[in-house]
Amino acid sequence: MPRLPLAFSLLALALAGCGGGGGSQGAEIAAQQGGGAVPTSSATPTAAVACDGACADTPTRLTAAEVKQVIGQVAAEAEARNLPGTIAVVDRVGNVLAVYAMDGADRLVTVTSTADGSAPVRGGLESVNIIPAELAAIAKAVTGAYLSTEGNAFTTRTASQIVQENFNPGEFNQPSGPLFGVQFSQLPCGDFVRRHTPGLLPGPGPHRSPLGLAADPGGFPLYKSGTPVGGIGFIGDGIYGLDKTIASFDDDLDEIVALAGTVGFSAPVDRRADVITAAGKTFRYADWSVADLLSDAASAADLDARLAVDSGALVPVTGYYDGTAVRTGTAFGHADSGVRPAAPGTLQSASGAPLDAFVFVDENNENRYPPSAGTDQPGGVAANALTPEEVQTLLEEAITVANRARAQIRRPLGTAARVTVSVVDTNGVILGMARTRDGPVFGADVSIQKARTATFFSSTGRVDGAAPADVLRALPPPRYLAPVTDVATVAADLAGELVGALLETSPLATPAPTFPAYLAALQSFLGVGKALEADGPAAAFADRSGGNLSRPNFPDGVAGNPPGPLSKAAGEWSVFSVGLQSDLIYNGLIQHVAHVALEGGVPDAGTSCTGNTGFEPTKLFQESEAGRGLANGIQIFPGSVPIYRGDVLVGGVGVSGDGVDQDDMISLLSVHNAGLRLRRAINNAPVAIRADQLTLPGHPERLRYVSCPQAPFIDSDEDDVCDGK
């Protein structure tokens, strides 16, 4: 298959400085309308499977033959619509099982939130047009896999709905999406997400996503017998974007083409996003139905048949897939996936009863994050550091609360919350992680981001390390790339002078944000000139508090109001350029894109997304230690609290997976309940220093600290469970 030369990516990056349907479709439509039949990989749906988190106890995985079948179905629909593109299939923990490019598929795509013709946004990832299409397809597939469980099936369209400035998108004067900011997680430069083995064979995850989580329609989960086994992503329209309004159906061709791959591997209809609500609003799953397919999955040639006639090719993707063979996926919940049940006796309730808990393991089946002692000296006293016993107790109490809590975004109703819990010290070092059964994969990385974010912003006045203000001043600024103006000419004029071209790359002059500017804006907004400084007043920030400061309008969703101090002004803000969150990781993300596009021509990003110099001519893609405490970036939607020993900050706990109010509650109660078990050795932040006690100059509103659900437990009618905690 003819492909544009490597030179295309090299120089582009250097200059740059997202009606038919018979056969099995007919059977699937009938099954869907019948209410709950779950198709397997065969053309004939099986009986309904009522999975609520335990189906994956039986090893269930995508086989190589099934991956070939999925790709063949997608390619057939793409041909029927005359939309050649790139197809990626991943397993549930992000192992890339195949990447296939059709003849005529665009090699590169453009990231933009303004494909609808609205005024262009400058800065961040907006208008970057040198993203390899393979990365966009992988990110879409990962998103479909990572957001979905046996209790909920979400797509990249669902992601688009829940990450925008209004929920629902296009409805003005509404607060932002419940997972606002989650697109900047699972990043390729983080220290938790796994990198593929040297042979690029499937192994323990969760694995990184090359672009974080995608909001561009065209990514779906894949299911077998009611349990998710992976995801499919397709891109053919050349745009890596999102749907900015929910008022009408969106005829996105990437979505209908990708949907063809789910025939025989579809999510149960009673688990799909369009039967799940949040804040009284229903999520979206897809704006197409299998009835809209022009191709017939039953007669679609599989991948082997396509390769035999040279109608496309498996393509290597540096760091993800070697292009030589289709792979078999791992079985989620079993050691080969990197997620397995906790060993007996290692995580148990206060009464000594075993908890239905899971841990993350490495290639040797060893727990990656067993409870460990803090590496810091909180308040300048080594004895203040969290102990392994305290970390274990925090994890146990969080899992105990989660197993009692009623989930927000799962079916069947009354199911327990499914989450991941992380504990960090004041240096941001991960001291322990655990998860409940069937929690969404994305929540693992996010829980760490949340724990680190709460700890970082609560570190004002610390004496045992750099205060957050000093960290922000030390970070190199993001160096935004300008879009390539004539891609065809760039491809034709390859001169091979990569290094010289990189050194001459000129980032956008406007906008050109700096981290000291965010710091100054925050201090002014709070009316606390020493906020985040080493000699500043103590203040405790939960992720909900920092999220209030990170919205494009303050208060959240009030159209026409100015942005929060950690966000961006109108004309500069978009889902792809949100403010401090995206700027912290921008250079690291772009280095990874460069590494893939140049097929290893520049080193890959390291294991810290923050502190990267980017396209700094004299310090090209170098990493500093300044941002190691935020190695996988920050998060700006709720689900974390800082941990104190008396009035001394000692760490943070983050929770993610099953509703942001549930995440808040589990975080707060885990610290409170652990404190009771440990005879008040640790505690939540003193009430007087919590962010919701701050008076904001010129604003009658207060920041929020946590928000807990009403009557949250399955086994009792308790209410106001967070009061006094």
C-alpha positions as MATLAB code, in Angstrom:
seq = 'MPRLPLAFSLLALALAGCGGGGGSQGAEIAAQQGGGAVPTSSATPTAAVACDGACADTPTRLTAAEVKQVIGQVAAEAEARNLPGTIAVVDRVGNVLAVYAMDGADRLVTVTSTADGSAPVRGGLESVNIIPAELAAIAKAVTGAYLSTEGNAFTTRTASQIVQENFNPGEFNQPSGPLFGVQFSQLPCGDFVRRHTPGLLPGPGPHRSPLGLAADPGGFPLYKSGTPVGGIGFIGDGIYGLDKTIASFDDDLDEIVALAGTVGFSAPVDRRADVITAAGKTFRYADWSVADLLSDAASAADLDARLAVDSGALVPVTGYYDGTAVRTGTAFGHADSGVRPAAPGTLQSASGAPLDAFVFVDENNENRYPPSAGTDQPGGVAANALTPEEVQTLLEEAITVANRARAQIRRPLGTAARVTVSVVDTNGVILGMARTRDGPVFGADVSIQKARTATFFSSTGRVDGAAPADVLRALPPPRYLAPVTDVATVAADLAGELVGALLETSPLATPAPTFPAYLAALQSFLGVGKALEADGPAAAFADRSGGNLSRPNFPDGVAGNPPGPLSKAAGEWSVFSVGLQSDLIYNGLIQHVAHVALEGGVPDAGTSCTGNTGFEPTKLFQESEAGRGLANGIQIFPGSVPIYRGDVLVGGVGVSGDGVDQDDMISLLSVHNAGLRLRRAINNAPVAIRADQLTLPGHPERLRYVSCPQAPFIDSDEDDVCDGK';
ca = [
       0.000    0.000    0.000;
       1.465    3.390   -0.902;
       2.169    5.559    2.116;
       3.458    9.079    2.376;
       7.160    8.986    3.217;
       8.588    9.401    6.677;
       9.920   12.704    5.405;
       6.388   14.051    5.447;
       6.142   13.700    9.200;
       9.719   14.807    9.790;
       9.516   18.130    8.019;
       5.894   18.792    8.886;
       6.689   18.464   12.541;
       9.802   20.534   12.218;
       7.948   23.415   10.573;
       4.935   23.132   12.836;
       7.327   24.202   15.646;
      -7.839   14.983   15.257;
     -29.439    2.269    4.583;
     -28.736   -1.242    4.115;
     -27.745   -3.733    6.708;
     -28.911   -7.265    6.442;
     -27.404  -10.430    7.779;
     -25.946  -10.080   11.236;
     -26.982   -6.429   11.458;
     -30.595   -7.420   11.100;
     -30.154   -9.987   13.842;
     -28.474   -7.443   16.061;
     -31.197   -4.851   15.511;
     -33.791   -7.419   16.467;
     -31.784   -8.331   19.542;
     -31.439   -4.693   20.556;
     -35.119   -4.006   20.123;
     -35.904   -7.147   22.080;
     -34.233   -5.622   25.120;
     -30.968   -7.013   26.293;
     -29.654   -9.822   24.116;
     -25.885   -9.535   24.037;
     -24.249  -10.504   20.737;
     -20.988  -12.391   20.920;
     -18.424  -12.666   18.191;
     -20.723  -14.910   16.176;
     -23.339  -13.566   13.792;
     -26.141  -14.880   15.998;
     -26.767  -13.080   19.301;
     -26.780  -15.173   22.448;
     -29.252  -14.952   25.284;
     -29.153  -11.877   27.497;
     -26.230  -11.776   29.912;
     -26.844   -9.823   33.109;
     -23.313   -8.725   33.985;
     -22.778   -6.463   36.973;
     -19.018   -6.689   37.361;
     -18.341  -10.392   37.836;
     -18.538  -11.722   34.274;
     -14.864  -10.955   33.741;
     -14.063  -13.495   36.456;
     -14.103  -15.922   33.533;
     -11.130  -14.981   31.318;
     -12.591  -13.116   28.347;
     -10.449  -11.582   25.639;
     -10.350  -10.532   21.999;
      -8.722  -13.154   19.790;
      -6.617  -12.280   16.778;
      -9.332  -13.697   14.513;
     -11.925  -11.447   16.135;
      -9.721   -8.395   15.697;
      -9.419   -9.234   11.998;
     -13.188   -9.567   11.786;
     -13.745   -6.179   13.434;
     -11.281   -4.460   11.092;
     -12.878   -6.100    8.055;
     -16.323   -4.834    9.071;
     -15.059   -1.291    9.586;
     -13.166   -1.260    6.298;
     -16.236   -2.523    4.421;
     -18.356    0.341    5.761;
     -15.618    2.869    5.014;
     -15.479    1.643    1.416;
     -19.261    1.802    1.129;
     -19.091    5.457    2.164;
     -15.966    6.260    0.142;
     -14.141    7.305    3.293;
     -10.762    5.593    3.514;
      -9.259    5.886    6.945;
      -7.185    4.401    9.729;
      -8.508    1.721   12.099;
      -7.156    0.757   15.521;
      -8.237   -1.999   17.896;
      -7.096   -2.206   21.518;
      -7.886   -4.510   24.422;
      -9.458   -3.297   27.662;
      -6.152   -2.142   29.171;
      -4.934   -0.383   26.020;
      -2.712   -2.969   24.347;
      -2.751   -2.111   20.639;
      -3.804   -5.292   18.831;
      -3.757   -3.929   15.289;
      -3.563   -0.703   13.302;
      -4.734   -0.841    9.706;
      -4.577    1.985    7.162;
      -6.754    1.793    4.066;
      -5.473    2.873    0.678;
      -5.957    6.610    0.334;
      -6.207    7.272    4.080;
      -4.853   10.620    5.237;
      -1.552   10.252    7.065;
      -2.068   13.283    9.295;
      -5.059   14.839   11.037;
      -5.829   18.263   12.497;
      -6.869   18.927   16.081;
      -9.636   21.509   16.161;
     -12.773   22.459   18.050;
     -13.884   24.803   15.274;
     -14.530   22.460   12.357;
     -18.121   23.778   12.472;
     -16.932   27.121   11.108;
     -16.950   28.992   14.400;
     -14.215   31.493   15.193;
     -10.856   29.738   15.374;
      -9.089   29.304   18.697;
      -5.354   29.862   18.920;
      -3.034   28.051   21.254;
      -2.708   24.694   22.932;
      -3.423   21.769   20.649;
      -5.809   23.843   18.525;
      -4.988   23.701   14.801;
      -1.974   21.427   15.269;
      -2.132   19.548   11.978;
       0.776   17.123   12.185;
      -0.875   14.462   14.332;
      -0.356   11.007   12.781;
      -3.753    9.491   12.016;
      -2.689    6.290   13.773;
      -2.451    8.174   17.074;
      -5.950    9.582   16.687;
      -7.389    6.145   15.916;
      -5.615    4.586   18.914;
      -6.798    7.368   21.247;
     -10.390    6.831   20.110;
     -10.172    3.083   20.647;
      -8.581    3.518   24.075;
     -11.314    5.953   25.092;
     -14.086    3.513   24.183;
     -12.334    0.789   26.174;
     -11.289    2.865   29.197;
     -14.645    4.561   29.827;
     -16.672    1.330   29.675;
     -17.400   -1.452   32.153;
     -19.923   -4.236   32.638;
     -22.194   -1.575   34.139;
     -21.824    1.204   31.548;
     -20.867    1.504   27.894;
     -19.518    4.903   26.875;
     -18.126    6.100   23.542;
     -16.074    9.038   22.373;
     -19.387   10.799   21.711;
     -20.211   10.329   25.389;
     -16.789   11.749   26.209;
     -17.509   14.773   24.007;
     -20.674   15.426   25.988;
     -19.086   15.305   29.445;
     -15.849   17.291   28.969;
     -17.146   20.563   27.537;
     -17.760   23.952   29.135;
     -21.506   23.358   29.366;
     -23.452   20.243   30.243;
     -25.105   19.660   27.915;
     -22.886   21.109   25.149;
     -24.531   24.053   23.459;
     -26.810   24.776   26.425;
     -25.547   28.116   27.712;
     -25.648   29.120   31.378;
     -25.182   25.501   32.398;
     -22.251   24.216   34.460;
     -19.449   22.318   32.798;
     -19.482   18.608   32.062;
     -19.124   16.220   34.997;
     -15.751   14.977   33.719;
     -14.470   18.380   32.595;
     -10.718   17.933   32.084;
     -10.603   14.135   31.866;
      -9.376   14.417   28.258;
      -5.957   15.272   29.719;
      -5.479   11.917   31.415;
      -3.914    8.597   30.349;
      -1.211   10.813   28.846;
       1.756    9.204   27.061;
       4.263   10.960   29.312;
       2.881    9.919   32.709;
       4.524    7.732   35.333;
       1.608    5.355   35.993;
       0.431    4.342   32.514;
       2.462    1.488   31.102;
       4.596    1.524   27.981;
       4.600   -1.432   25.653;
       7.287   -4.061   26.004;
      10.293   -3.906   23.647;
       8.604   -6.438   21.378;
       5.355   -4.428   21.506;
       3.499   -7.563   22.565;
       0.373   -7.284   24.719;
       1.232   -7.115   28.395;
       0.035   -5.748   31.727;
      -1.600   -2.318   31.588;
      -3.194    0.112   31.819;
      -1.302    1.478   28.830;
      -0.937    5.082   27.805;
      -3.024    6.797   25.170;
      -1.017    8.839   22.664;
      -3.354   11.862   22.854;
      -5.115   11.313   26.170;
      -8.831   10.575   26.013;
     -10.665   11.475   22.795;
     -13.862   13.488   22.379;
     -14.049   12.900   18.631;
     -16.928   10.580   17.594;
     -15.666    7.324   16.124;
     -14.538    5.381   19.198;
     -16.585    2.492   20.654;
     -16.157   -0.229   23.266;
     -16.187   -3.855   22.156;
     -18.024   -6.482   24.235;
     -18.187  -10.263   24.444;
     -20.887  -11.925   26.509;
     -21.619   -8.751   28.418;
     -18.088   -7.813   29.426;
     -15.940   -5.187   27.663;
     -12.875   -6.633   25.980;
     -11.485   -3.603   24.155;
     -12.225   -0.718   21.849;
     -12.348    0.255   18.173;
     -11.317    3.621   16.767;
     -11.625    4.995   13.238;
     -10.609    8.293   11.685;
     -11.091    9.164    8.034;
     -12.357   12.740    7.954;
      -9.008   14.301    8.867;
     -10.399   16.102   11.937;
      -9.744   15.207   15.570;
     -12.450   17.283   17.178;
     -15.760   17.056   19.061;
     -19.491   17.738   18.778;
     -20.177   21.202   20.209;
     -23.954   20.923   20.398;
     -26.284   18.189   21.509;
     -29.452   19.810   20.183;
     -29.463   17.760   16.969;
     -28.134   14.491   15.642;
     -24.644   14.680   14.241;
     -24.017   12.783   11.009;
     -20.364   12.099   11.748;
     -19.084    9.574    9.224;
     -16.220    8.435   11.445;
     -18.843    7.299   13.930;
     -20.987    5.220   11.568;
     -17.887    3.583   10.087;
     -16.554    2.665   13.533;
     -19.996    1.438   14.576;
     -19.775   -1.249   11.893;
     -16.937   -2.825   13.865;
     -19.190   -3.384   16.871;
     -21.595   -5.705   15.040;
     -21.258   -8.988   16.907;
     -19.306   -7.188   19.650;
     -21.874   -4.613   20.699;
     -22.482   -3.252   24.173;
     -25.637   -4.499   25.909;
     -28.442   -2.053   25.180;
     -29.293   -1.708   28.871;
     -25.743   -0.590   29.674;
     -25.285    2.013   26.957;
     -24.836    5.673   27.740;
     -28.285    6.575   26.426;
     -29.959    4.774   29.358;
     -27.718    6.392   31.987;
     -28.295    9.824   33.498;
     -26.332   12.421   35.426;
     -27.709   15.671   36.826;
     -31.073   14.695   35.353;
     -29.679   14.503   31.815;
     -29.224   11.472   29.595;
     -25.866   10.663   28.069;
     -25.386   10.034   24.344;
     -24.002    6.790   22.949;
     -24.118    7.245   19.175;
     -26.016    9.379   16.712;
     -26.249    6.450   14.289;
     -27.797    2.997   14.491;
     -26.673   -0.261   12.897;
     -29.770    0.146   10.708;
     -27.909    3.021    9.004;
     -25.002    0.842    7.867;
     -24.505    0.532    4.113;
     -22.422   -2.629    4.411;
     -23.269   -6.143    5.567;
     -21.010   -7.371    8.345;
     -21.875  -10.998    7.544;
     -20.314  -10.715    4.098;
     -17.466   -8.314    4.923;
     -14.038   -9.634    3.996;
     -11.855  -10.044    7.049;
      -8.417   -8.504    7.360;
      -6.551  -11.489    5.888;
      -8.629  -11.323    2.723;
      -7.967   -7.593    2.421;
      -4.237   -7.965    2.904;
      -4.199  -10.677    0.223;
      -5.414   -8.203   -2.408;
      -3.278   -5.275   -1.143;
      -6.249   -3.080   -0.284;
      -4.478   -1.601    2.726;
      -1.790   -2.457    5.224;
      -1.032   -3.045    8.840;
       1.123   -0.082    9.816;
       3.721    0.171   12.559;
       3.266    2.863   15.193;
       6.408    3.666   17.131;
       5.993    2.625   20.747;
       2.605    0.969   20.212;
       2.521   -1.607   17.437;
       5.099   -3.213   15.133;
       2.787   -3.719   12.141;
       3.741   -7.352   11.624;
       0.783   -9.307   13.001;
      -2.598   -8.969   14.650;
      -2.442   -9.645   18.373;
      -4.672  -11.394   20.917;
      -5.744   -9.216   23.844;
      -5.390   -9.785   27.562;
      -8.207  -10.865   29.891;
      -9.220   -8.034   32.197;
      -9.212   -8.799   35.913;
      -6.485  -11.426   35.475;
      -2.757  -11.028   35.971;
      -1.887  -10.794   32.268;
      -3.955   -7.582   32.044;
      -2.147   -5.927   34.949;
      -5.307   -5.897   37.098;
      -6.172   -8.814   39.379;
      -7.853   -9.552   42.727;
      -5.905   -8.514   45.814;
      -4.179  -11.371   47.606;
      -6.189  -12.845   50.496;
      -5.671  -10.950   53.735;
      -4.057   -7.886   52.151;
      -7.119   -5.634   52.015;
      -9.905   -6.139   54.535;
     -12.546   -4.181   56.386;
     -12.249   -2.864   59.932;
     -13.944   -6.054   61.134;
     -11.383   -8.216   59.346;
     -13.725   -9.316   56.554;
     -12.094   -9.628   53.120;
     -12.853   -6.839   50.674;
     -13.710   -7.483   47.035;
     -10.673   -5.438   46.011;
      -8.254   -5.488   43.094;
      -4.689   -4.255   42.599;
      -2.370   -3.343   39.738;
       0.434   -5.790   39.007;
       3.542   -5.951   36.849;
       4.863   -8.631   34.484;
       5.813  -10.764   37.494;
       2.318  -10.520   38.991;
       3.673   -8.334   41.812;
       1.572   -5.505   43.246;
       2.942   -2.300   41.727;
       1.816   -0.109   44.615;
       1.649   -1.956   47.939;
       1.111    0.349   50.937;
       4.395    2.194   51.510;
       5.816    4.874   53.777;
       5.907    8.502   52.715;
       9.133    9.815   51.201;
       8.692   13.300   52.671;
       9.135   15.155   55.956;
       5.844   17.015   56.375;
       6.317   20.162   58.400;
      10.025   19.383   58.467;
       9.475   16.323   60.698;
      10.223   12.857   59.317;
       7.842   11.227   61.806;
       4.922   13.080   60.180;
       5.210   11.014   56.993;
       2.383    8.585   56.277;
       3.114    5.036   57.411;
       2.332    1.845   55.460;
      -0.340    1.001   58.048;
      -1.999    4.376   57.509;
      -1.910    4.020   53.740;
      -3.413    0.541   53.940;
      -6.146    1.765   56.277;
      -6.987    4.623   53.915;
      -7.303    2.203   50.997;
      -9.404   -0.224   53.006;
     -11.782    2.457   54.223;
     -12.178    3.882   50.722;
     -12.985    0.448   49.273;
     -15.398   -0.215   52.138;
     -17.284    3.032   51.483;
     -17.324    2.411   47.720;
     -18.743   -1.086   48.164;
     -21.609    0.403   50.196;
     -22.187    3.431   47.955;
     -24.861    3.532   45.274;
     -23.283    4.129   41.862;
     -24.312    7.129   39.786;
     -23.429    6.032   36.271;
     -23.934    2.263   36.255;
     -26.673   -0.215   35.575;
     -28.448   -2.089   37.001;
     -29.726    0.527   39.443;
     -28.580   -0.072   42.981;
     -25.157   -1.331   41.923;
     -22.221   -0.453   44.169;
     -19.803    2.261   43.057;
     -16.802    1.009   41.082;
     -13.694    3.147   41.556;
      -9.928    3.310   41.881;
      -8.312    4.829   44.991;
      -4.827    6.328   45.175;
      -2.833    7.744   48.091;
       0.184   10.023   47.605;
       2.584   11.870   49.889;
       3.368   15.588   49.689;
       6.035   14.884   47.063;
       3.382   13.316   44.836;
       4.871    9.830   45.252;
       2.288    7.052   44.959;
       2.138    5.241   48.305;
      -0.688    2.838   47.508;
      -3.442    2.013   45.027;
      -6.443   -0.295   45.040;
      -9.683   -0.600   43.130;
     -13.101   -2.110   43.452;
     -14.442   -4.724   41.077;
     -15.057   -3.607   37.462;
     -14.078    0.019   37.930;
     -13.466    1.879   34.658;
      -9.837    1.759   33.566;
      -9.554    5.524   33.079;
     -10.144    6.050   36.803;
      -6.753    4.650   37.774;
      -4.605    7.380   36.228;
      -7.224    9.999   37.128;
      -7.275    9.002   40.797;
      -3.534    9.671   40.963;
      -3.949   13.018   39.205;
      -6.641   13.977   41.692;
      -4.625   12.969   44.750;
      -1.589   14.866   43.491;
      -3.603   17.942   42.579;
      -5.232   18.253   45.999;
      -1.860   17.791   47.695;
      -0.031   20.247   45.443;
      -2.487   23.105   45.846;
      -2.717   22.510   49.605;
       1.056   22.775   50.028;
       1.181   26.497   50.785;
       3.681   27.108   53.565;
       5.455   23.754   53.260;
       8.942   23.728   54.730;
      10.185   20.339   53.578;
      10.273   20.957   49.844;
       9.446   23.439   47.121;
       6.190   25.321   47.650;
       3.776   25.183   44.695;
       4.544   28.795   43.803;
       8.236   27.967   43.479;
       7.426   24.906   41.358;
       5.293   26.954   38.975;
       8.006   29.604   38.615;
      10.587   26.931   37.786;
       8.623   25.236   35.002;
       9.479   25.999   31.357;
       6.534   27.584   29.535;
       4.453   25.743   26.937;
       5.754   26.435   23.437;
       2.740   26.177   21.171;
       3.294   24.945   17.633;
       1.948   26.879   14.683;
       0.018   24.876   12.064;
       1.724   23.894    8.833;
       0.393   26.148    6.067;
       1.148   24.006    3.013;
       1.315   20.337    3.885;
       1.656   19.170    0.284;
       4.660   21.409   -0.331;
       6.234   20.321    2.934;
       5.942   16.691    1.869;
       7.436   17.353   -1.546;
      10.313   19.525   -0.370;
      11.911   17.194    2.123;
      15.520   18.208    2.586;
      16.383   15.810    5.384;
      17.714   18.550    7.655;
      15.647   17.537   10.658;
      17.836   18.816   13.456;
      18.360   22.240   11.917;
      14.672   22.590   11.183;
      13.737   21.682   14.748;
      16.113   24.236   16.165;
      14.641   26.919   13.927;
      11.055   26.139   14.913;
       9.252   29.248   16.115;
       6.331   28.692   18.528;
       3.319   30.936   18.359;
       4.111   34.383   19.700;
       0.495   34.903   20.780;
      -0.759   33.501   23.004;
       2.335   32.609   24.993;
       1.273   31.827   28.566;
       3.679   31.410   31.466;
       3.212   29.635   34.750;
       4.130   32.699   36.841;
       1.233   34.458   35.109;
      -1.197   31.752   36.281;
       0.231   32.096   39.797;
      -0.224   35.871   39.808;
      -3.783   35.536   38.495;
      -4.625   33.006   41.212;
      -3.186   35.146   43.997;
      -5.115   38.167   42.751;
      -8.348   36.212   42.385;
      -8.118   34.760   45.885;
      -7.039   38.075   47.355;
      -4.172   36.250   49.031;
      -0.854   37.640   47.857;
       1.042   34.759   49.425;
      -1.219   31.978   48.112;
       0.857   28.897   47.229;
       3.995   30.545   48.639;
       6.323   28.970   51.186;
       5.453   31.713   53.690;
       1.764   31.856   52.772;
      -1.247   31.024   54.950;
      -2.411   27.424   55.180;
      -5.208   26.517   52.776;
      -6.691   23.127   51.879;
      -7.878   22.579   48.322;
      -9.865   19.587   47.122;
     -10.181   18.907   43.401;
     -13.643   20.441   43.448;
     -12.061   23.680   44.739;
      -9.340   23.759   42.101;
     -11.928   22.871   39.488;
     -13.903   25.998   40.396;
     -10.781   28.019   39.576;
     -10.231   26.207   36.273;
     -13.498   26.858   34.452;
     -13.807   29.239   31.458;
     -16.440   31.176   33.420;
     -16.587   31.951   37.130;
     -18.973   30.968   38.582;
     -19.059   27.823   36.482;
     -21.324   28.048   33.460;
     -22.410   31.687   33.786;
     -22.060   32.903   30.199;
     -20.253   36.199   29.788;
     -18.437   36.028   33.101;
     -14.637   36.125   33.041;
     -12.661   32.910   33.371;
     -11.275   31.449   36.543;
      -7.608   32.306   37.170;
      -6.391   28.874   36.047;
      -8.422   28.927   32.821;
      -8.114   31.002   29.640;
      -9.840   33.988   28.139;
     -12.510   33.687   25.453;
     -10.868   33.105   22.077;
      -8.041   31.145   23.679;
     -10.039   28.534   25.606;
     -11.168   25.240   24.112;
     -11.409   21.588   25.151;
      -7.935   21.238   23.607;
      -6.492   24.246   25.460;
      -8.140   24.569   28.859;
      -5.549   26.549   30.799;
      -3.058   25.496   33.460;
      -4.035   21.812   33.176;
      -3.219   21.526   29.477;
      -0.263   23.918   29.572;
       1.492   21.868   32.252;
       1.643   18.812   29.995;
       1.719   20.412   26.542;
       5.456   20.160   25.853;
       5.633   16.550   27.038;
       2.669   15.551   24.875;
       4.137   17.243   21.809;
       7.481   15.527   22.373;
       5.685   12.185   22.297;
       3.866   13.115   19.084;
       7.238   14.102   17.613;
       8.754   10.807   18.716;
       6.027    8.805   16.963;
       5.786   10.970   13.846;
       9.558   10.889   13.418;
       9.623    7.126   14.068;
      12.057    7.576   16.927;
      13.909   10.530   15.363;
      13.688   12.311   18.696;
      13.599   10.553   22.089;
      10.261    9.673   23.599;
       8.874   11.794   26.419;
       9.993   10.668   29.835;
       7.837    9.653   32.766;
       6.940   13.182   33.818;
       4.544   15.215   31.708;
       5.479   18.454   33.480;
       8.810   20.249   33.298;
       9.497   19.555   29.605;
      11.257   22.335   27.668;
       9.553   21.521   24.360;
      10.835   23.337   21.276;
      13.325   25.446   23.207;
      16.156   25.908   20.663;
      19.013   25.572   23.139;
      17.327   22.915   25.313;
      15.277   20.802   22.951;
      12.893   18.422   24.752;
      14.712   18.323   28.057;
      13.072   17.449   31.355;
      13.484   19.206   34.671;
      12.768   17.826   38.119;
      10.570   20.792   38.995;
       7.305   19.126   38.079;
       7.887   15.555   39.276;
       5.228   15.935   41.945;
       2.692   16.318   39.122;
       4.236   13.707   36.860;
       0.985   12.717   35.141;
      -0.528   16.199   35.201;
      -3.341   17.648   37.279;
      -7.065   16.966   37.244;
      -9.849   19.550   37.525;
     -13.036   17.632   38.245;
     -14.031   16.456   41.748;
     -12.888   13.433   43.709;
     -10.010   14.156   46.103;
      -9.071   15.658   49.463;
      -5.761   16.407   51.181;
      -4.767   14.378   54.257;
      -3.555   16.018   57.476;
      -1.892   14.997   60.701;
      -3.388   17.583   62.984;
      -2.812   20.774   61.007;
       0.148   19.434   58.983;
      -0.419   18.333   55.380;
       0.876   14.771   54.887;
      -0.589   13.695   51.535;
      -3.737   13.280   49.493;
      -6.295   10.683   48.460;
      -7.941   10.584   45.020;
     -10.937    8.541   43.876;
     -12.305    8.162   40.370;
     -14.800    6.001   38.569;
     -18.500    6.224   39.284;
     -19.922    9.712   39.706;
     -18.093   12.829   40.895;
     -20.187   13.293   44.035;
     -19.535    9.668   44.928;
     -15.817   10.259   44.317;
     -15.909   13.257   46.677;
     -17.752   11.299   49.354;
     -15.478    8.270   49.206;
     -12.405   10.508   49.458;
     -13.662   12.491   52.441;
     -15.070    9.510   54.350;
     -11.997    7.362   53.721;
      -9.826    9.878   55.575;
     -12.381   10.385   58.341;
     -13.000    6.669   58.886;
      -9.301    5.827   58.673;
      -8.667    8.478   61.289;
     -11.188    6.827   63.616;
      -9.527    3.407   63.147;
      -6.107    4.930   63.739;
      -7.148    6.882   66.844;
      -7.025   10.265   65.129;
      -3.480    9.802   63.844;
      -4.639   11.359   60.568;
      -7.607   13.520   59.682;
      -9.294   15.637   57.058;
      -8.226   19.258   56.684;
      -9.176   21.493   59.599;
     -12.439   23.185   58.641;
     -11.045   26.684   59.142;
      -8.476   26.314   56.360;
     -10.647   24.603   53.733;
     -11.059   26.417   50.433;
     -14.781   26.938   50.982;
     -13.918   29.281   53.870;
     -12.090   31.737   51.617;
     -13.746   35.084   50.888;
     -13.131   36.012   47.240;
     -12.695   39.734   46.527;
     -15.466   40.973   44.244;
     -17.324   37.664   44.328;
     -20.193   36.796   46.655;
     -19.725   33.138   45.707;
     -17.474   30.726   47.581;
     -15.311   27.939   46.267;
     -16.551   24.423   46.973;
     -14.695   21.782   48.952;
     -16.680   18.578   48.477;
     -20.243   17.762   47.488;
     -21.721   14.474   48.654;
     -24.799   12.660   47.301;
     -28.044   12.382   49.199;
     -28.933    9.016   50.779;
     -25.823    7.507   49.174;
     -25.722    3.989   50.610;
     -27.289    0.797   49.351;
     -27.593   -0.742   52.800;
     -29.009    2.193   54.798;
     -31.041    5.394   54.484;
     -28.361    7.600   56.082;
     -28.263   11.167   54.788;
     -25.893   14.129   55.095;
     -23.091   11.621   55.570;
     -20.340   14.169   54.969;
     -21.508   16.723   57.511;
     -19.024   17.294   60.282;
     -16.335   15.261   58.554;
];
